[in-house]
């Protein structure tokens, strides 16, 4: 299951790790976000080589603004602390694996 980020410091520390990080920017009220959540959690369960985290844009607007999140769900893949890929909208499991791996 994906980890839900609790604060900015936790997220910034995670970006300094050697693992790639994939982030699902979501909101609890967002229908497409709720539909995508099981797919993201399944991906997280199958891939411990990638840190899979979720960021609630309502609770962490400062992080969402930092990465220009205008629509949700948005998925960003980070390598070496830098965003390298971005997808707006939902993906099925195969598309998410193609995106992240």
N, C-alpha and C positions, 0 to 999 in steps of 0.2 A: 504494500500500500504506500502511496505517496505521502511524504511528510508535509504538514502544513506549517509554513513559516510563521513564527510568533512575533518577530521584531526585525528591524532593519539590521541590527548588529549580527544576528544569527545568519541572515541572508548574505551579508558582506563576508562573513567568515567562511561560509560555504563556498563562495565564489573563489576563495583562495586555495581550495583543496585541489588536488591533482586530478580528481575525477571530473569528467564532463558533468554539467548540470543542466537538466531540462526542467523548465518552469512552466506550469500551467497557471496563467493569470485568469482568475475566475471571480464570480460573485454568487452568493447563495441564492439570489432571486433570479438568476439567469437560466432559462430553460435549456438552451444549447449547452451551457456549462454543466448542468446536472446530467444531461444525456452523455456528455463526453467523459464524465468522472469515472465510470466503471472501466472504460477503455484505458484511461491514463493509469488507474490503479492496477489493472492487469499488466500493463507494460512495466510498471514499477516493480511488480512482483516477479517478473521474468528477467529483469535486467539490473542486477546489483552493481554492474560496472558503471552505471550512470546514476548520479544522485537525482532522484525525481522528487520535485517539490511543487507545492501549490501556494499561490499567493492570492489572498482575498483582496481585490482592488478597493473594496470599501474600507477595509481595516488598514491597508497599507498603500494609500494613495501616493505617498512620496516615492515608493519604489515603482509603482505603475507610471508615474510621471517621468521618472528617470529614464525609462525605456520607451516612452512615447506610446503607451497602451491607450488606444482610442476605442477599441472594440474588444469584446470578450466572447468566447474564450480566445486568448492569444497564447501561443506556445513559443517559447524562445529557448534555443539551445546555446549554452555557454561553454566555451573551451578556454582554458587559461584565464578565466575571469572576464572574458569578452564575449558579447553576443555574436554568434556566427550564422545562425539561421533563425527565421521568424515565420510563423504561420498564423494567420487569423482565421478562426473558424474551427469546426470539429474535424477530426480525422478518424478513420477506422484504425484498427490495430495494425494492419499491414502498412497503411500510409504512415502511421506514427513510427513504426520501425524503420521504414525507408527514410523518414525525416531525420531520425535521431542516430541511426547507426551507420 
